[in-house]
Amino acid sequence: MSGSPTTDVSTSQSLIPEGIPVELEPIYRTLAVNDTVVVYQGELALQRGKESYPGNGSIALEWLPVPTFRFRLETESAVPFSAESEGALALSGGRLAPVTITGLPSFGGLGSARCEVSGVGHDVAFGAADKLSHVSFHVPNFRSCLGTWIRDDARAHARTARVTLEADGWRITIDEVPHHDSEADRERVIEAAGGFGITHIGKLERTSGACFSDAEWKDLSAALFWFLSFCRGSWVGTILPVGFGKNNQRVWDAWEIRKISRWSRVDSWFDPLIAYALPPLFRGFMQRWREPKWSEPVRLALHWYVEANM
């Protein structure tokens, strides 16, 4: 199937009911296929052993050849070559991000003290993660689904692009990220490049409104990885979660990614036109996921299902 199965309506504010829920707002976006996602930019200091090399740079999620966090640092300090490739980046706010240096230090030329260092980052989390009211997360390379209605904040545009999953006292809301004008058919564009793009934004919360911890998020995100991959027929899961406290203040960030397949049009049992089938299926999936005797067999069966499907 080509194109998006969602229904879009653009009209005057008075014609879109106020009771239609407002769409979730992505924290990170990809404006084009394989678009780099910058997660940090500004002052950095490379720490290696007892030495520190301050400067400016960025940390970003780069999709190719495989999704990886990469850093680039520009410093006025001469970073000597060393067989020791492990280090850490000191960020603003006293945060530390573990890294591996993969590029040899390069210098700006004759008479220049400027030195550039690059490498890869590793999964890391920052902030208070014991009292989260909800977690926003992103999903790359998932199919467009004919879901329930959502609207923009201005009530100028409504579309059928939401799937809501509930089980064990949890609610997971997943909205398709709106297309940009340059993406008349986002799926076709990503498929043609065989690449990646953030296609959906999600929200995890307790149905009771109670707070939860990052450990509970990790358990649910693992379940979502297997469930969404089962639906998609290729590897897909949550990335770049951001946690919020009771006052809706951003209190926790995790720069983490899961195994993600390049976009391909694979066969799957899931028909995007019948997204209403997902909520009851998810409840059944979570029932088996929670049972010790079923959890490992479910993972094993889904692993070979996905691998054989690609």
PyMOL commands that set and color helices and strands:
alter all, ss='L'
color gray80, all
select helices_A, chain A and resi 13-15+92-94+186-193+214-232+272-290+292-309
alter helices_A, ss='H'
color red, helices_A
select strands_A, chain A and resi 8-10+37-48+51-62+68-75+86-90+96-107+115-121+124-127+134-140+148-151+157-167+170-176+198-206+239-244+250-255
alter strands_A, ss='S'
color yellow, strands_A
deselect
rebuild
show_as cartoon
